[in-house]
């Protein structure tokens, strides 16, 4: 008894009656915080739970279901419904308690009665104008709960009154045991998806999650029945969960137990580096070096170096390009798009494109020659792409512009040609050109690792400072 009361005391401040105007604002705030399914360990279980609750907490024994004096009105209402106490419910409702009061999980007394199969309680609540189609935080209704627990009489009463039963479709990633629901699982009701405004490209859309802007990838109906699409979705999700780092676009969570399935990432309000170069054209020498440092040290070499050092298997981006380097609100750059290319592991540090996947862009200008030729490759393919990105920042145009992507790729990957520098390189540190040429060398063994790139760029910055280059315009962000 004392342990139950202590548990309830911790939760009372987080309960709220739906009909209380006085508590409207605090309810909205508390409700938002409660939606994270990973923060449910302090909830009190009323007998049987929601039919859609993925976290199966142990119910309280019947002999323990006594009502402490200090319970608030909502909790009293739910306790009475759980015990089947129609007289107690009648008294509470006569006192003015809202019949549709909800607990932390959005459950009403009617939900509880339906789960427990209390016919008279259900009839009483309906006579008091209980919301027959109220949904809890998982989207379950009283009728769905009654059906799930086999309480046929309650279910028939609700259906006769016009109750709706939410249609649920099993996803390809649905788990049999609710305890196996991934920690990152999000409630789809928390997400408000709207049409993309052009900031996020491709399959990601701008959305809001609990009032915060996020980028959401939605697996459409056709893809959800395609094994290859499911495999690609699962592969991306696995890598996103694994590669958590401040300089990699952050993984927020995913929806895998409800349709449609979704992946949710942090939102980048300033778009991508490719769009920035298209708008600005050729970047100034100081900005090129600043961006090079930002990409290499703050993003690629903290981010990509982190990815490359993942244990037990390194992660090779294999699709590094300006469109996959995003600017956040502080104009810092972050890596995105890794894990989208499926690879077949050859050895701990060697890989090959997965032949089953059509997820590599055949016209990706930043693709290393060995990838283009469908050969075995290693992490140096990302250094190759990095070199071309630096070239594009200096020139303000893509390699071999205005030739088509197909022509440019053939020249670089088959003919071993490299785009000429047209800008006045006197404005640039000579070591920068040398670094670019080593990064895009046809031979993978010549290309520097990202750890070496960090050292080289730091040295360039140090020399620029000693020689007084860009005194006023070149200021390091650290």
C-alpha positions as CSV (number, residue, x, y, z in Angstrom):
1,X,0.0,0.0,0.0
2,X,2.7,2.5,0.9
3,X,4.7,1.7,-2.2
4,X,1.6,2.3,-4.4
5,X,0.9,5.6,-2.7
6,X,4.5,6.7,-3.1
7,X,4.4,5.8,-6.8
8,X,1.2,7.7,-7.2
9,X,2.5,10.8,-5.4
10,X,5.3,11.0,-8.0
11,X,2.7,10.9,-10.8
12,X,-0.1,13.0,-9.4
13,X,1.5,16.3,-10.4
14,X,1.7,14.9,-14.0
15,X,-2.0,14.0,-14.2
16,X,-4.5,16.5,-15.6
17,X,-8.3,16.6,-16.2
18,X,-9.2,17.4,-19.8
19,X,-12.1,19.7,-18.8
20,X,-10.1,21.9,-16.6
21,X,-9.7,25.4,-18.1
22,X,-7.5,26.5,-15.3
23,X,-4.9,23.8,-16.2
24,X,-5.0,24.1,-20.0
25,X,-1.5,25.6,-20.5
26,X,0.2,23.3,-18.0
27,X,-1.6,20.3,-19.5
28,X,-0.3,21.1,-23.0
29,X,3.3,21.4,-21.7
30,X,3.1,18.2,-19.7
31,X,1.3,16.3,-22.5
32,X,4.1,17.2,-24.9
33,X,6.8,16.0,-22.5
34,X,4.9,12.8,-21.9
35,X,4.8,11.7,-25.5
36,X,8.3,10.2,-25.5
37,X,7.7,6.4,-25.1
38,X,11.1,6.1,-23.5
39,X,10.0,8.1,-20.5
40,X,7.2,5.9,-19.3
41,X,8.7,4.1,-16.3
42,X,6.9,6.1,-13.7
43,X,3.4,5.6,-15.1
44,X,0.9,3.8,-12.9
45,X,-0.7,0.7,-14.5
46,X,-4.5,0.3,-14.2
47,X,-5.0,-3.4,-14.7
48,X,-5.0,-4.1,-18.4
49,X,-3.3,-1.5,-20.6
50,X,-4.1,0.1,-24.0
51,X,-4.3,-2.5,-26.8
52,X,-1.7,-0.5,-28.7
53,X,0.7,0.3,-25.9
54,X,4.1,-1.0,-27.0
55,X,5.5,-1.1,-23.5
56,X,3.8,-3.9,-21.4
57,X,4.0,-2.8,-17.8
58,X,2.9,-5.2,-15.1
59,X,-0.7,-4.5,-13.9
60,X,-1.5,-4.1,-10.2
61,X,-3.1,-7.0,-8.4
62,X,-6.8,-6.6,-7.7
63,X,-6.3,-6.6,-3.9
64,X,-3.9,-3.7,-4.2
65,X,-6.4,-1.5,-6.0
66,X,-7.3,0.7,-3.1
67,X,-7.6,4.4,-3.5
68,X,-5.3,6.6,-1.5
69,X,-6.9,9.8,-0.1
70,X,-4.5,12.1,-1.9
71,X,-5.4,11.1,-5.5
72,X,-6.5,13.9,-7.8
73,X,-9.9,13.7,-9.5
74,X,-8.7,12.1,-12.8
75,X,-6.9,9.3,-11.1
76,X,-9.9,8.7,-8.8
77,X,-12.1,8.4,-11.8
78,X,-9.8,5.9,-13.5
79,X,-9.5,3.9,-10.3
80,X,-13.2,3.6,-9.9
81,X,-13.6,2.5,-13.6
82,X,-10.9,-0.1,-13.2
83,X,-12.6,-1.5,-10.1
84,X,-16.0,-1.5,-11.7
85,X,-17.4,0.8,-9.0
86,X,-20.4,2.4,-10.6
87,X,-21.6,4.1,-7.3
88,X,-18.1,5.7,-6.8
89,X,-18.1,6.9,-10.4
90,X,-21.6,8.3,-10.1
91,X,-20.6,10.3,-7.0
92,X,-17.4,11.7,-8.7
93,X,-19.3,12.7,-11.8
94,X,-22.1,14.4,-9.7
95,X,-19.3,16.4,-8.1
96,X,-18.5,17.9,-11.5
97,X,-15.5,15.8,-12.5
98,X,-15.2,15.7,-16.3
99,X,-16.2,12.3,-17.6
100,X,-13.5,12.7,-20.4
101,X,-10.6,13.5,-18.0
102,X,-7.4,11.8,-19.3
103,X,-4.3,10.5,-17.6
104,X,-0.7,10.9,-18.8
105,X,-1.3,8.5,-21.7
106,X,-4.5,10.1,-22.8
107,X,-6.7,7.3,-21.5
108,X,-10.2,8.0,-20.3
109,X,-12.4,6.0,-17.8
110,X,-14.1,4.5,-20.8
111,X,-10.8,3.1,-22.1
112,X,-10.3,1.5,-18.7
113,X,-13.8,0.1,-18.5
114,X,-13.4,-1.4,-22.0
115,X,-10.1,-3.1,-21.1
116,X,-11.5,-4.6,-17.9
117,X,-14.9,-5.6,-19.4
118,X,-17.1,-3.6,-16.9
119,X,-20.4,-3.4,-18.8
120,X,-22.3,-1.4,-16.3
121,X,-19.4,1.1,-16.0
122,X,-19.3,1.5,-19.7
123,X,-23.1,2.1,-19.9
124,X,-22.9,4.7,-17.0
125,X,-20.0,6.6,-18.7
126,X,-21.9,6.6,-22.1
127,X,-25.0,7.9,-20.3
128,X,-22.8,10.8,-19.0
129,X,-21.7,11.6,-22.5
130,X,-18.3,10.1,-22.5
131,X,-16.5,10.6,-25.8
132,X,-16.9,7.2,-27.5
133,X,-14.1,7.7,-30.0
134,X,-11.5,9.3,-27.7
135,X,-8.0,8.1,-28.6
136,X,-5.2,7.5,-26.2
137,X,-1.6,8.4,-27.0
138,X,-1.1,5.3,-29.2
139,X,-4.3,6.0,-31.2
140,X,-6.4,3.3,-29.5
141,X,-10.1,3.7,-28.8
142,X,-12.3,2.1,-26.1
143,X,-13.8,-0.1,-28.8
144,X,-10.4,-1.3,-30.0
145,X,-9.4,-2.1,-26.4
146,X,-12.6,-4.0,-25.8
147,X,-12.1,-6.0,-29.0
148,X,-8.4,-6.7,-28.2
149,X,-9.2,-8.1,-24.7
150,X,-12.2,-10.1,-25.9
151,X,-14.8,-8.1,-23.9
152,X,-17.6,-8.8,-26.5
153,X,-20.5,-7.3,-24.6
154,X,-18.7,-4.0,-24.0
155,X,-17.5,-4.0,-27.6
156,X,-21.1,-4.6,-29.0
157,X,-22.5,-1.8,-26.8
158,X,-19.8,0.6,-28.2
159,X,-20.3,-0.5,-31.8
160,X,-24.1,-0.1,-31.5
161,X,-23.5,3.5,-30.4
162,X,-21.4,4.1,-33.5
163,X,-17.9,3.6,-32.1
164,X,-15.1,3.5,-34.6
165,X,-12.3,0.9,-34.4
166,X,-9.0,2.2,-35.8
167,X,-7.7,0.2,-38.7
168,X,-4.1,-0.9,-38.0
169,X,-1.8,-2.3,-40.7
170,X,1.1,-4.5,-39.6
171,X,4.4,-3.0,-40.8
172,X,7.3,-5.1,-42.3
173,X,9.3,-4.2,-39.2
174,X,6.6,-4.9,-36.6
175,X,7.8,-6.9,-33.6
176,X,5.9,-9.8,-32.1
177,X,7.0,-9.0,-28.5
178,X,6.2,-5.4,-27.4
179,X,9.3,-5.4,-25.3
180,X,11.3,-5.5,-28.5
181,X,10.0,-2.2,-29.8
182,X,13.1,-0.1,-30.5
183,X,14.1,2.6,-28.1
184,X,14.1,5.2,-30.9
185,X,10.4,4.5,-31.8
186,X,8.3,7.6,-32.1
187,X,4.6,8.1,-31.8
188,X,3.3,9.1,-35.3
189,X,0.7,11.3,-33.7
190,X,3.5,13.6,-32.6
191,X,4.5,14.3,-36.2
192,X,2.9,16.9,-38.3
193,X,4.1,16.5,-41.9
194,X,3.6,19.3,-44.4
195,X,4.6,19.8,-48.1
196,X,8.4,20.3,-48.6
197,X,9.4,23.9,-48.9
198,X,12.6,23.1,-50.9
199,X,14.9,23.2,-48.0
200,X,15.1,19.4,-47.8
201,X,15.6,17.6,-51.0
202,X,14.6,14.2,-52.4
203,X,12.5,12.0,-50.2
204,X,12.8,14.1,-47.0
205,X,10.1,16.5,-46.1
206,X,9.8,19.3,-43.6
207,X,7.7,18.4,-40.6
208,X,7.2,19.3,-36.9
209,X,7.8,16.9,-34.0
210,X,6.3,18.2,-30.7
211,X,6.6,21.7,-32.1
212,X,10.2,21.4,-33.4
213,X,11.1,21.4,-37.1
214,X,12.5,18.1,-38.3
215,X,13.2,16.4,-41.6
216,X,11.1,13.3,-42.2
217,X,11.5,10.5,-44.8
218,X,8.2,8.7,-45.4
219,X,8.1,5.2,-46.9
220,X,5.1,5.3,-49.2
221,X,2.6,2.5,-49.7
222,X,4.3,1.1,-52.8
223,X,7.7,1.0,-51.1
224,X,6.4,-0.6,-47.9
225,X,5.5,-3.8,-49.9
226,X,8.8,-3.8,-51.8
227,X,11.5,-6.0,-50.1
228,X,14.4,-3.9,-51.6
229,X,12.9,-0.6,-50.4
230,X,12.4,-2.1,-46.9
231,X,16.0,-3.4,-46.8
232,X,17.3,0.1,-47.8
233,X,15.1,1.8,-45.2
234,X,16.3,-0.6,-42.5
235,X,19.9,-0.2,-43.6
236,X,19.7,3.6,-43.4
237,X,18.0,3.4,-40.0
238,X,20.6,1.1,-38.6
239,X,23.5,3.4,-39.7
240,X,21.7,6.5,-38.5
241,X,21.2,5.0,-35.0
242,X,24.8,3.9,-34.9
243,X,26.5,7.1,-36.1
244,X,25.5,9.6,-33.4
245,X,27.9,12.5,-33.4
246,X,27.6,16.3,-33.0
247,X,28.9,16.9,-36.6
248,X,26.8,14.3,-38.3
249,X,23.1,15.2,-39.0
250,X,21.4,13.9,-35.9
251,X,19.0,11.0,-35.9
252,X,15.8,11.9,-33.9
253,X,13.9,8.7,-34.2
254,X,11.7,6.6,-36.4
255,X,8.2,5.1,-36.8
256,X,8.5,1.4,-37.6
257,X,5.5,-0.1,-35.8
258,X,2.9,2.0,-37.6
259,X,2.1,2.8,-41.2
260,X,3.5,4.7,-42.9
261,X,7.0,4.1,-41.6
262,X,9.2,7.1,-41.2
263,X,12.8,8.2,-40.4
264,X,13.1,11.6,-38.6
265,X,16.3,13.7,-38.7
266,X,17.2,17.2,-37.4
267,X,16.2,20.0,-39.6
268,X,18.9,22.1,-41.4
269,X,17.4,25.6,-42.1
270,X,20.0,26.9,-44.5
271,X,20.0,24.2,-47.2
272,X,23.0,22.5,-48.6
273,X,26.5,23.5,-49.9
274,X,25.6,22.7,-53.5
275,X,22.8,25.2,-53.5
276,X,25.0,27.7,-51.7
277,X,27.7,27.5,-54.4
278,X,25.0,27.8,-57.1
279,X,23.7,31.0,-55.5
280,X,27.1,32.5,-54.7
281,X,29.3,31.2,-57.6
282,X,33.0,31.2,-57.1
283,X,33.8,31.6,-53.4
284,X,36.5,33.9,-52.1
285,X,39.8,32.4,-51.1
286,X,39.2,33.1,-47.4
287,X,35.7,31.5,-47.6
288,X,37.1,28.4,-49.5
289,X,39.6,27.8,-46.8
290,X,37.1,28.5,-44.0
291,X,34.6,26.1,-45.6
292,X,37.4,23.5,-46.2
293,X,38.3,23.6,-42.6
294,X,34.6,23.5,-41.6
295,X,34.0,20.5,-43.7
296,X,37.2,18.7,-42.9
297,X,37.8,19.5,-39.2
298,X,34.3,20.2,-37.9
299,X,32.3,17.9,-40.1
300,X,34.1,15.4,-42.2
301,X,37.2,14.9,-40.1
302,X,35.2,14.8,-36.8
303,X,32.2,13.4,-38.5
304,X,33.7,11.2,-41.3
305,X,36.7,10.3,-39.2
306,X,34.2,9.2,-36.6
307,X,32.3,7.2,-39.2
308,X,35.4,5.6,-40.5
309,X,36.5,4.5,-37.1
310,X,33.2,2.9,-36.2
311,X,33.8,-0.5,-34.6
312,X,33.6,-3.3,-35.5
313,X,33.0,-2.2,-39.1
314,X,33.9,1.2,-40.6
315,X,31.2,3.1,-42.4
316,X,32.1,4.4,-45.9
317,X,29.9,7.3,-47.0
318,X,30.3,6.6,-50.7
319,X,28.0,9.4,-51.7
320,X,29.8,12.5,-50.5
321,X,28.8,15.6,-52.5
322,X,27.8,19.2,-51.9
323,X,24.1,18.3,-51.7
324,X,24.9,16.0,-48.8
325,X,26.7,18.7,-46.8
326,X,24.1,20.9,-45.0
327,X,24.3,24.2,-43.3
328,X,22.7,24.5,-39.8
329,X,21.3,27.7,-38.2
330,X,24.9,28.7,-37.1
331,X,26.3,28.2,-40.6
332,X,28.2,25.1,-39.5
333,X,28.3,22.2,-42.0
334,X,27.1,18.7,-41.3
335,X,27.3,15.5,-43.2
336,X,24.1,13.9,-44.4
337,X,23.2,11.1,-46.8
338,X,25.5,8.4,-45.5
339,X,24.3,4.9,-45.3
340,X,22.0,5.4,-48.4
341,X,24.3,3.4,-50.6
342,X,24.2,-0.3,-49.8
343,X,27.6,-2.0,-49.7
344,X,28.8,-5.6,-49.7
345,X,31.5,-6.1,-47.1
346,X,34.6,-7.7,-48.6
347,X,36.9,-7.4,-45.6
348,X,37.0,-5.1,-42.5
349,X,38.1,-2.1,-44.6
350,X,37.1,-3.1,-48.1
351,X,33.7,-3.0,-49.8
352,X,31.8,-3.3,-53.1
353,X,28.5,-2.0,-54.2
354,X,25.6,-4.3,-53.4
355,X,24.4,-5.6,-56.7
356,X,20.8,-5.8,-55.5
357,X,20.6,-2.1,-54.8
358,X,19.9,0.7,-57.4
359,X,20.6,3.3,-54.8
360,X,23.9,4.7,-56.3
361,X,23.4,7.7,-58.6
362,X,25.1,6.6,-61.9
363,X,25.7,10.3,-62.7
364,X,27.1,11.4,-59.4
365,X,30.1,13.6,-60.4
366,X,31.8,13.0,-57.1
367,X,32.0,9.2,-57.5
368,X,35.5,7.7,-57.2
369,X,36.7,5.9,-60.3
370,X,36.8,2.5,-58.6
371,X,33.1,2.9,-57.6
372,X,32.2,3.9,-61.1
373,X,34.0,0.8,-62.5
374,X,32.2,-1.4,-59.9
375,X,35.5,-2.5,-58.3
376,X,36.4,-3.2,-54.7
377,X,37.1,0.0,-52.8
378,X,38.0,1.4,-49.4
379,X,37.4,4.6,-47.4
380,X,39.6,6.6,-49.7
381,X,36.6,7.1,-52.1
382,X,35.4,9.7,-49.6
383,X,38.8,11.6,-49.8
384,X,38.4,11.6,-53.6
385,X,34.9,13.2,-53.3
386,X,36.3,15.7,-50.8
387,X,38.9,16.9,-53.3
388,X,36.3,17.5,-56.0
389,X,34.2,19.5,-53.5
390,X,37.1,21.8,-52.7
391,X,37.7,22.3,-56.4
392,X,34.0,23.3,-56.9
393,X,34.2,25.8,-54.1
394,X,37.3,27.4,-55.7
395,X,35.9,27.4,-59.3
396,X,32.2,28.0,-58.4
397,X,31.2,25.4,-61.0
398,X,31.0,21.6,-61.2
399,X,34.0,19.7,-62.7
400,X,34.2,20.0,-66.6
401,X,31.2,22.4,-66.7
402,X,29.3,22.7,-69.1
403,X,29.8,19.1,-70.2
404,X,27.1,16.6,-69.2
405,X,27.5,14.5,-66.0
406,X,28.0,11.4,-68.1
407,X,30.8,12.9,-70.2
408,X,32.5,14.4,-67.1
409,X,32.4,11.1,-65.3
410,X,33.8,9.2,-68.2
411,X,36.7,11.7,-68.5
412,X,37.5,11.5,-64.8
413,X,36.9,7.8,-64.1
414,X,38.0,6.1,-67.4
415,X,40.3,8.6,-69.0
416,X,41.9,9.7,-65.7
417,X,41.4,13.4,-66.7
418,X,41.0,16.1,-64.0
419,X,39.3,19.4,-64.4
420,X,41.6,22.4,-64.9
421,X,42.0,25.2,-62.4
422,X,40.8,28.4,-64.1
423,X,40.9,30.7,-61.1
424,X,44.0,32.7,-60.2
425,X,45.7,30.3,-57.9
426,X,48.1,33.0,-56.7
427,X,45.3,33.9,-54.3
428,X,45.3,30.5,-52.8
429,X,47.9,28.7,-50.6
430,X,49.8,26.4,-53.0
431,X,49.5,23.6,-50.5
432,X,45.7,23.7,-51.0
433,X,46.0,22.8,-54.7
434,X,48.5,20.1,-53.8
435,X,46.0,18.6,-51.3
436,X,43.2,18.6,-53.8
437,X,45.3,16.8,-56.4
438,X,46.3,14.1,-53.9
439,X,42.7,13.7,-52.8
440,X,41.5,13.0,-56.4
441,X,44.4,11.0,-57.5
442,X,43.4,8.0,-59.6
443,X,45.3,5.7,-57.3
444,X,43.5,5.2,-54.0
445,X,46.8,4.5,-52.1
446,X,48.0,8.1,-52.9
447,X,44.9,9.8,-51.3
448,X,45.3,11.0,-47.8
449,X,43.2,9.8,-44.9
450,X,40.9,12.2,-43.2
451,X,43.2,12.3,-40.2
452,X,46.0,13.4,-42.6
453,X,43.7,16.0,-44.2
454,X,43.1,17.6,-40.8
455,X,46.8,18.0,-40.2
456,X,47.4,19.4,-43.7
457,X,44.6,22.0,-43.4
458,X,45.8,23.0,-40.0
459,X,49.2,23.6,-41.4
460,X,47.8,25.7,-44.2
461,X,46.0,27.8,-41.7
462,X,49.1,28.2,-39.6
463,X,51.2,29.3,-42.6
464,X,48.5,31.8,-43.7
465,X,48.5,33.3,-40.2
466,X,52.3,33.6,-40.1
467,X,52.4,35.2,-43.6
468,X,49.6,37.6,-42.7
469,X,47.1,36.4,-45.4
470,X,43.6,37.7,-45.0
471,X,44.3,39.4,-41.7
472,X,40.9,41.0,-41.3
473,X,38.7,38.5,-43.3
474,X,40.1,35.2,-42.1
475,X,39.1,34.5,-38.6
476,X,39.0,31.0,-37.2
477,X,35.7,30.0,-35.6
478,X,37.5,28.3,-32.6
